[in-house]
Structure formats: C-alpha cells, structure tokens
Amino acid sequence: MIDRFVCSAASAARDERVLATASQVRGWLLVEVHGAWGRDAVHDSHLGAHLPDGWKADLQLRGIRPICIRPSLSNRPEDTDTARVFFVQGARPGRTEGVVWSRTLPTLAAVRHVTDDLRLGTDPVGWERHHDRVVLVCTNGKHDPCCATQGRPVVRHLRESRWAAQVWECSHIGGDRFAANLVVLPDSLYFGRMEPAEAEGLLDAHAEGRVALEWFRGRSTLGFAEQAAEHELRRALDVRGIDDIELGPSPEDGRIRAHVHGVGTIDVVVERTVIELDERLTCHGTPNQKVPTYAVTELIEVEGPPGPSS
C-alpha cells in the first residue's frame, strides 16, 4: 500500500509558518453556484456554461477575483434557480474602506451581464450595500483534497454556531497546504490551519474587533512583506485591533512604515529568503518547489504616540 501525500500534513510536519501567506486580492466577485465544482470551479461548474471566453481573465485584470460560493444547509434558499452574488472591495486600513455589495439574479446566465461594469473604487449600479460580514471557508476538494478534508468539518461546526448565516463554502482561495482556510470579508483577513471550534473562536474575536493571531495568515490587500510586518507588529506589541495598523512606504528602501494605534510610527525591516523544497507543495503539485518566506529583522521606532498636550 502506498501512502497518499497530504500537503496540509506535510506543511505542518515541517513546521511551516502560516504568516505572510494570504493570497493578494483587492476585490472579490462571489457567485452562488450549486452542484459540483471542478478543479477550476468558475468554469467547471454550472456557471461555466454561461460565461464567454476571457470573462474570468478580464475580471482579474480589473483586480477582481471571481469565486464560487454556496451557503451552509441552514441558509440554503428554497429557490435554487436564483443566484446571489456579492461584489467586495477589500479593506486596507488608511487606504481603502472595506465594502460589500450584493444582488440576487434570476439565473446564473445573468452573471455575465451584471459584471461588465464592475470597478474597484466605484459604487456598482443596481447593487445594494450588504452590511454584514461574509465568511468564506474553502471546501474545493477537486482543486485539492485537503480543502475538503479540513474545510468541511469547519463548515459543519459553523452551521451550528451563531454565525451560520454569514458562512459560505467557497472554491479555491489559495494556500491549500494551510487548510482549513477561512477568509473574513470585507476586512480581507485570511486564517489557516484551525480546527472547527477554533474557527468559531476567531469569528467571535473578529466580531469584537480583534484579530486571532494564532491562525492569522495575513490581509489580502497587503503584499507579502507587508503581511509579515503587520503580523510581527501585532505579535511584538500585542496589537489585536483589526484596523490598528496602517502600512505605507518608508523614506528608506527596504523598510515598511507602520502607524500603530496607541503606539506610534515604526519602521519595519523585512527580510525575504527562498527555501527549496524537495517534496510537493500541494497535493496535486510537483516536487522541487521554491518557496519565499519573510521574516522581520528589526523594528525601528520613528516616533511615539502623541503626548497629553498634543
């Protein structure tokens, strides 16, 4: 008998850290698609038959990532011919406000007609503001078995939680080896490698305005070095508020300037290295991969918080 390679188990066994691994996504299009999803869920599903060539690529050129979603059973609509869609602009503190718009379409065939004019930073015509968060849990087993194996128990647990109405199964969002993977929108926060009860706990923390650092992969609206900087600042300074850190370029090359609420301005020095792995990175991947990693080497205080007389 040949043991099957399991990428999430292999990643945990080599003690790979989850920080600075969130897929870089500024905008999202979430489309409710029932039935089976293939490896490329957008095209290998009931949605794919209604899309013209280049539809997905065109959205991605506009900074929008299309994802298939389906609700938990407790939130499943009686009329499954309709399709709920969400357009999300991801939050980046100090730069972009996170916002979710939604609408309900009569059929999946209508999706292509309501997405041609979507642009980040512009309010879409005919859409309504959605004032609740959207929680995505990847269960796309056709893309990677670990997503289904680890993600579905999380979904089953959250179905019985007070957050059930916010939870959606989703197609591939990146980082199969960190399954179970969960994204909170519009705050653009990625979490990975959590157990079902831990997923509920991190959503509890988020509802109170805090980031659960133990499973925090990063914020998708930040670059990887910025994600590493945010993570280290939160760890070193015990900063957990969702919007307590604003990142921007530093006057000096190789540094990331951070404005930390209640602390002050700090320059962060991040070092990038590349690790070569003999084994596969994902269950369906190929061996001999090069994986970039990021580590903070120095925190330099630029100025402290304003004094009482400021």
Secondary structure, 3 states (H helix, E strand, C coil): CCCCCCHHHHHHHCCCCCCCCCCCCCEEEEEECCCCCCCCCCCCCCCHHHCCCCHHHHHHHCCEEEEEEEECHHHCCCCCCCEEEEEEECCECCCECCEEEEEEECCHHHHHHHCCCCCCCCCCCCCEEECCCEEEEECCCCCCHHHHHHHHHHHHHHHCCCCHHHEEEECCCCCHHHCCEEEEECCCEEEECCCHHHHHHHHHHHHCCECCHHHEEEECCCCHHHHHHHHHHHHHHCCCECCCEEEEECCCCCEEEEEECCCEEEEEEEEEEEEEECCCCCCCCCCCEEEEEEEEEEEEEEECCCCCCC
